[in-house]
């Protein structure tokens, strides 16, 4: 979007030269046509420079180009005044007066549009447009032009500057909106990852909080009983040992539930997390996950989890499609996203290498890479016959 905006305003310089400058060379009766053409070219280049610096300021890359903006305004007004003087003197006759009038309006339009790229206040933008338009009418009236002609030129200036100014203001607004949406999307993705971490933290707290409190109380009781020489202190410590062992088992269960992913839950979780991050997600084949062996669900669940995480962290996807199917004695999981920069392999052990190791445990394979048009595809295949044979043995 930023590249499109910048080149659009750079292209305006060519439009200014083509629409306003080249016709001057065809005016045979217009004196100094070549010099006027060169002035138009210089004005177009100056306006393009101001537009580029103003867009840099909009993106926070440079300070506001106030001096260049004032200089462009002064140059535009000076050139416009020169043209009015030529028209007032009747240089070239009535035919050239129309061309000079068009050039006058065009110069103010292109110049004012470039200047407003560097103005954030809408009131100042409106003041700039009305100021140039009103000044045009007053100058023409002071040169003893008819009131109707002065008013028509002022309205033409108002229309031209209003059009280019609206284009500039809308372009800046749209560019800022795109950047804000992109920042909001990244924030949503980080929040989704943080929410998953908090969920795991809450599970650990629920498991350990109560048991640690009981261990602390029973240990204190055992200390008091031991100081009194009571035999029950041994029983309390045995109970503490039992609770500690039970806590270890429960922690392993929590971690196992987190690491050995349930495929159905991971598919539903991927849809929820990606949707919350502003990425359209399509999931198919959830019903096929229920009948798969636990080892296959765990391995493929990790594929879903890792690819989803990498789409959130490393990609710029707008759509992610997840498909699960069972055919010809094997289960195939496909994950596609249109953010080709989100390569799943950028995570070391938890990236492609880690996923291949997990799939190798169930004799599965993994293929990943771009497939054209900015699409990145991950395909995991696991044969069900070998898994069934291992379970039976």
N, C-alpha and C positions, 0 to 999 in steps of 0.2 A: 504494500500500500504506500509506503514512504517512497519507494523508487518510482512508482506510478505518479505520485503527486509531484515529485521533483522534476521528472522529465516532462510532465505536462506543462509546467511553468517555463521550463527551458524551451519547449516547443513554441510557447507563446512568442518568444523572440523571433523565431522564423516566421510566424504568422504576421507579426507586426511589420517585418521587412517586406514580406510578400504582398500583404494587403495594402499597406500604407506607403512603402518606399518604392517598390517597382513601378506602380502607376505614375509616379512623378517623372520617371525617365521617358514616359510616353507623351508627356505634355510638351509639345514642340514650342508652344508660345510662352512657356514658363521660364523666366530667367533663373539662373543658378539652380537648375533642377538637380544637377549632379551633387552640388553641395548639400542641398536639402536631403537627397537620398543618403548621403554619408552621415548626416546628422540623425536621420531616422535609424540607421544601422547602429550608430553609437548609443542612441537612446535605448534601443532594444537590448543591446549587450549590457548596458548599465542596469536596466530593469531586471534582467535575468540574474545579474550578480546580487542585486538587493534581494530578490526572491529567494535565492539560494541561502544567503546569510540569514534572512528572516526565518526560513524553515529550520536552519541549524539552531537558531534561538528558540524556536518552538519546541524542539526536541531536547533543549538544554545543553547543546554542544558548544554554543558561543554566547557571548553577551549580546544584548539587544543592539542591532546596528542602527542606532539613532542618527549618527552622522551621515551614514549612507542614505538613510530614508529622507532626511532633510535635504541632502544634496540632490537626490532624485526628484523630490518635489520642486526644488528651485529650478532644476534643469527643465523639467516638464513645463513649469509656468513660463520660463524664459522662452523656450521654443514656441509655446502656444502664443505668447505675446508677440513674438516675431511674425508668426503666421497671420495674426490679426492685423498687424501693421501692414503687411503685404496686401491683404484683402482690402483694407481701408484705402490704400493708395491705388487700387485697381490694377495691380500688376498682372499682366497676362489676360485681362478681360474677364468676362463673366464665366467662361468655361473653366478657367483655372481657379476662380474664386470658389467654385463648388469643390474642386479637388483639395484646395487648401483648407476649406472648412471641414471636410472629412478627415484630413490629416490632423487638424486641430483637435477634433473630438477623439480621434483614435489615440493620439499621444497622451491626452489626459486620462483616457480609459485604461490603457496599458500601464501607465505610470502609477496612477492611483491604485490599481489592483495589486501591483507589486508592493507598494508601500503598506497597504492594509494587511499584508501577510505578517508584518512585524508589529501590529497593534492588537492588543488583547481586549481593550475596552470597546464595546459596541457604540457607546456614545461618541467616542473619538472618531471611530470609523464614519459614523453618520455625519459628524461635524466636518470631516475631511471632504466627503462627497458634496454636502450642501455648500461648503465654503468655496470649492472650485466652481460649482455650478452658478452660485450667486455672483462670484467674481467675474465669471464669463459674461453674464448679463450686464453687470455694471460697467465693465470695460467697453463693451459694444455700445452701450447707451452713451458713455462718455465720448465715444468716437463719432457721435451724431448718427448712428445707425437707427433705422426705424425701430420703434418699440416692438413691433411684431417680430422682426428679424432677430432682435436681441433676445426676446423671450424664447423664440424657436431654438436658437443656438444654446441657450442656457438649459432648455429641456433636453436637447440632444446630448449635451454634456452630462446632465443628470442621469439620463438613461444609460449611456455608455459606461460611466464610472460606476453606476449602481450595479450593472450587470457584472463587470469585472470584479468589483468589490464583493458582491455576493458569492461569486465563484471562489474567490480567495478565502473568505471567511468560512464558507461551507467546507472547503478542502481541508483547512486547518482543523475545523471541528471534527470532521470525519477521521482524519489521521489520528488525532488525540483519542477519539473514541475507540479506534481499533487497538491502540496501545493500552488503553485502560481495560478493555475487554481481555486482552492477552494477559495482562497482569492479574486480573481477577481470576482467569482460568488457572494460572500457575498457583495462585493462592488457594483455590479450591482443591487442586491436586495435592498440595502440601498438607492441607487440613484433612483430606481423606487419609493420607498416610499417617498423620498424627493421630487420627481417630482410631485407626487400627492398632497403633502402639498403645494407646490408652486402654483399648479393650483388653489387650493382653495383660496390661498392668493391673486392671481391675480384677481379671481372673486370678492372677497371682495373689493379689491382696485378699481376695475372698478365701482362697485356699490357706494362705499362710497366717493371715491375721488372727483368726480364732485359735488355731493350733498353737501359735507362739504365745498367745495370752494364757492358754491353759498350761503350757510348759513352764512359763514364768511363775504362775501361781503354785503349781505342784512342786517346782524346785524350791521355792521359798518355804513351802510347807515341809518338805523333806529336810531342809536346813534346820528349821525349828525343832522338828522331831529328833533329828540327830543330836542336837545340842542337849536335848533332854534325855538322850539315851534310849529312845523309844525304837522298838524293832520295826514299827510301821514305816520308818523312814526308807527302809529298803523297798517296801512295796510301792511307795510313792515314786522312787527313782526308777523302778521297773516300769511303772506307768508312764513316766516321762520318756523313757527309752521307747516304749511302744508308740507313743504319740509322735515322737520324732521320726520313727521309721514310717509311720502312717503318713506323716507330712511329706517325707521323701517320695513315697509312692504317688501321693496326690500331685506333687510338683511334676513328677515324670509324666503323669497322665495329662496334665495341662500342656506341658511342652510337646508331648506326643500328639495331642490334639491340634496343636499349632503347626507342628512340623509335618505330621502325616495327615495331609489335608484330605478332607472329604470332597470328592469331585463335585457332587451336587451343590454343596455349600459354597465351594469356590466359584462355580459358574454363577450362582446367584449373587455372591459377593462381588465378583468382577463387574456384573451388570450394574449393581448399586453404586460401586465406587466410581466407575467410569462415568456413569450418568451424573453423579454428584459433582464430578470434575468438569462437566460441560461437554463431555465427549459422547456422541451418540453410540450406543452399544446394541448389537443384535446378537442374541444367543439362541442357538437351536440345538436340539438333541439332548435336553436335560433328562428326559425320561430314560435314555439309554444308560445313564450313569448309575442308576440304582442297581442294576443287575451285574455290574462288573466286580471282579475280585478286589479285595481291599488293597493289595499291593499295586494293582493297576490304577485304582482310584487315587491312591497316594501319589504315585509318580506323575500322573496326568494333572492332578490337583496342583502340584508344584509348578508344572508348566503354565497352567492358567494364572497362578499367583505371580510368577516371575515375569511373564509377558505383560500382565496387567500393570505391575509395578514399573516396568520399563517404559510402557506407553505413557504413564503418568509423569515419570521423571525425565526421560530422555527424548521423547518424541514430541511432535507437534500435530498430533492426529485430531481429526474431526470426527472420524468414524472408526469403530473397531467391531469386527465381525468374528464371533466365536462359534465354531460348529463342531459337534461331536456325532460320530456315526460308527456303527458296528456293521462290518460287511466282510464276507469271505474269511471269517475266522480271525479277524483282527479289528482293533478299535483305532480309529483315526481322529485325532484332535487337530483342528486347524484354527489358527488365530491370525487374523489379518488386520492391519491398520494402515491408514493412508498417510502416516507420518514416517517416512522412510528413514528419518534420522534417529528413530527410536530403536536402534539395534539392540536385540536382546543380549548380545554378547558382551555388553560393556559392564559386566558385573563380576568378572573373575570367577571364583568358585560358585557364586550364586547366579552366574550367567549361563552361557551355552555349555561350558565345560561341566558345571555342576548339574545342569539338567540332563546332559548326556549320561553322566554317571548314574543318576537316579533311574533313568530309563534303561540303562544297560543291565541293572539288577533284575529287570523283568524282560530282558532280551528285546527292548524297544529301541527305536532309532529316532533321531531328531534332525530335521532339516530347517534351515533358517536363512533368509536373505531377501533382498529386494526382487520384485517380480515385474517391475515396470510401472510407469505412471505414478511414481512416488509411493507404491504399495510395498509394505514389508510383511512377509508371510513366515509363520512358524508352523511346521507340520510335525506332529509326534505320532508315531505308529507303534502299537504294541500288539504282538500276536497273542491271541487268547489261548491257543492250543498248548503252548509251552507253559503258560502260567497255570492252566488247569492241570497239566501233568505234574508240575512241581507241587501243587496243593494236594493232589491225590497221593503222591509219594510221601 
